[in-house]
Amino acid sequence: MALEERQFRYHTERIKWDVYWLLAGGYNADSGIIEVKKYYDLVLCFDDRGTLIAGSWLDGWYPGKLRRKAQWAPRYNGEPQEESHHEPPKT
């Protein structure tokens, strides 16, 4: 949570590939594995009453340099919403 509990950020990273390497020369050899990761963040923003007002999904290959993949804001006019079981009107 950040910004006076108005923003929630969830971070995760996943290993996309394992790169195997081998270096040999003379009578010596060395090898290893390099993990290639992809980073993901989900960011949710809330108003003073704790109502969700916006969100975004970010991803990228470098931590701290993620790009916005998607962004949304629910339709909300500030008034309490009643639960409805019908389809929303077409605009």
N, C-alpha and C positions, 0 to 999 in steps of 0.2 A: 504494500500500500504506500502511496505517496501523495504529495500535495494535499495535506490535511485530510487524508483518507478519501480523496475524490478520484483517485486513479489507482487501478489495480493492474499490475503487470505480471504475467505468467511467462516464464522463460523455460525453454527446453532445447536440448540439442540431441541430434541423432547422428550416428555413424552411417554415412552413405556408402563408403567404400573403404576397403583395406588395401593398401598398396604394399606389396611385398618387394623388397629390394635386396640385391646381392652385389657385393663389391669384392672382387678377387684380384690378387696380383702377387706374383712370386710364390712364396710358400704360405701366404696369409689370405684369409677370407673373412668377411664379416657380412652379416645380413640383419634384417629387421623388418618391422611392419610400421607403416605410417597410417594412422586413422584420419580419413577425410570426413569432417563433420559438417552438418548443415544446422544452422541455428534458427529457432522460431520464437516469436514473441506474440502473445495475445494481450492487447491493451484495452481495458474497459474504463470509461470515464463516467462518473456519477455526479448528480447535482447535490445541493445542500441537503435534500431530503433522502438521499440514497437511491434515487431513481436513475437507472441506466440511461444516459443521454447519447453516448457514442461509443464506438468500438473500432478497432483496427487489428489486422493480422499482418505481421511482418515476417520476412524470412531473408536469409542470406548466408554467404559462405564465410564471412568475417564477423566476429563479435564486435558490437558497437557500430557496424556499418550495415544495418539491415534495411531492406527496402520495403515499402508498403505494398502489400499484395492485394489487400481488400480493406475497405473502410465502409462503415454503415452508421446510421443514426435512426433509431426507431421513431416512428411518427408519434409525437407527443406534444400536446398543447398546454401542459402545465396543470390541467384539471385532473382530478382523480378519475381513473378509467374503470368502467363497469365491465364485468366479464360478459362476453357476448359469444353466442354459439352460431351466429350467422356469418355469412361471407361479408367482407368489407365492401363498401360501395365502390364501383368502378369509376375511376377518374379519367 
